[in-house]
Amino acid sequence: MALYDDDLLLGGSDVQETNVIVDMLSKEFKMSKSEKASEFLGIRIEFISDNLFLHQESYILRLLKKYKMLDCNPSSIPIETKATAATFEKGNHFNGPYRELVGFYFI
């Protein structure tokens, strides 16, 4: 069970048990039942055969587009391994809303 604000995602391997939980919650809260979830809090949910796949590709693309960073190069490490103070003085600096960007990532 995942709950965020007024969004609830409920799942389980036992359909009958899941329905019991939904019935219990429905007695206490106004709820609407929907189909299988396809996205929750920026996480894409895909059901293929008997497998469940979760990914955030569309969320990350929205983030990069919002902060005009679609043309940035990926890096497996956050800083060059031989970086010095001079590297930072000469290098490109991020001139965006850093706190907002970090907060957006953790939503």
ABEGO torsion letter per residue (X at the ends): XBBBEABBBBBBABAAAAAAAAAAAAAABBBBBBBBBABBGGBBBBBBEABBBBBAAAAAAAAAAAAGAAABBBBABABBAABBAAAAAABBBBABBAAAAAAAAAX
